[in-house]
Amino acid sequence: MASYTLTTTSDQEALLTWIVGQYNAEHDTQLTNTDYVALRFPQLLGPFRQQFQAHLAADITAKFAVADAATQQQVLTLLNVK
């Protein structure tokens, strides 16, 4: 798992602080700006999940097709396909 550091401008931080204040008021929470960014990060990535899964499936299919028979059989056995 990776850890990221974000640097905000003063305008961005002011906006984020306002957004977090609004969220806290609407949800009766006491999130910090850091908590809020962590909460929202999965929502940032979510729309790309299906596209990424399709990319992985295509990549796996292409690599499986060019693998030798023994490797293909290993993969099928590991996945309990055959």
Phi, psi and omega in degrees: 000140181263161175235135183240148175242128178250142175244125180254154171281169179296324177293317179296319180294321177297316178296314179300317179299319178295315180300315180296320177300317178297315180299313180300318180295319182287332185246008180050051179237174179229049181291146170273171176301318179298315178301317183294317178299317178296322179295319186276342184303314177301328179290331176293320183278331187313313182297344182263353185301311183296319178296319178294318178299320178295320177298315179298316181298318179294319179295316179296316180299315180297317181289325177296319183297329182262358179286154178288166185301321181295318179293317178301317180295321177301314181298313180299321178294314179301323181273000180058041180268322179232000000 
